[in-house]
């Protein structure tokens, strides 16, 4: 007896689209390719997503929903730290999603309410207000934290993609070591030292966490002023 085909649903469509975007990039995600992966005709997808824009909105929402919003930590700074690290990790797992959180890209579509993003914003703003930050300070704190999460992640992903494109199939570390030697020979010892630290970071914290801790320390000082 032939095995029954798993029924199509919006959840299954979006989960498969996330996987394809992770494997091949958001540019390679098409309705036809997604339909082939699911074993259905492309028109069947439109029973579950309105169009390509709705599909992209849906998979971005799934990624944002992966961000941890801690409810069990009474300290505002440690809970926000956990949230920020979780967000960074989610966007690194799904490198196509970070830029789409900022805006829809080239696709024009009517404004919508991105519920996972709104839940994240409400949690972060509320955590700051509950900690005693004024409305004005909360306004600035939110933007600094969000800018660090999104901005640093885009910077990191851009550097990683650029390095991979430069070296191709070669070993990245070996390429960097050779480049460091050339840079030092050309009279740039500080740049060479910095490159060596990329190969052997000075402590267990990532650069993302280092910057995040500076921000949280500054916010604690501002709260106490």
Long-range contacts (C-beta under 8 A, 24 or more apart in sequence): 5-39, 8-38, 8-40, 8-44, 8-45, 8-47, 8-48, 9-48, 10-48, 10-49, 10-58, 12-38, 13-38, 13-45, 13-48, 13-49, 13-55, 13-58, 14-49, 14-55, 14-58, 14-59, 14-62, 15-62, 17-55, 17-58, 17-59, 18-59, 18-62, 18-63, 18-94, 21-59, 21-94, 21-96, 21-97, 22-93, 22-94, 22-95, 22-96, 25-96, 26-56, 26-96, 26-100, 29-55, 29-56, 31-55, 52-107, 53-104, 53-107, 53-109, 56-100, 56-104, 56-107, 57-104, 57-109, 57-112, 57-114, 59-97, 60-97, 60-100, 60-101, 60-114, 61-114, 61-115, 61-116, 61-117, 62-116, 63-90, 63-91, 63-93, 63-94, 63-97, 63-101, 64-90, 64-97, 64-101, 64-114, 64-116, 64-117, 64-120, 65-116, 66-90, 66-93, 67-116, 67-120, 69-119, 69-120, 69-123, 76-127, 76-128, 76-130, 76-131, 77-131, 77-216, 77-219, 77-220, 79-127, 80-124, 80-127, 80-128, 80-145, 80-216, 81-212, 81-213, 81-216, 83-120, 83-123, 83-124, 84-145, 84-148, 84-149, 84-212, 85-208, 85-209, 85-212, 87-120, 87-149, 88-149, 88-152, 88-153, 88-208, 91-149, 91-150, 91-153, 91-157, 92-153, 92-156, 92-157, 95-157, 95-161, 98-150, 98-153, 98-154, 98-157, 99-154, 101-150, 102-150, 131-223, 132-223, 133-219, 133-223, 137-222, 137-223, 141-219, 141-222, 144-215, 144-219, 145-212, 145-215, 148-208, 148-211, 148-212, 148-215, 152-207, 152-208, 152-211, 153-208, 156-207, 156-208, 173-199
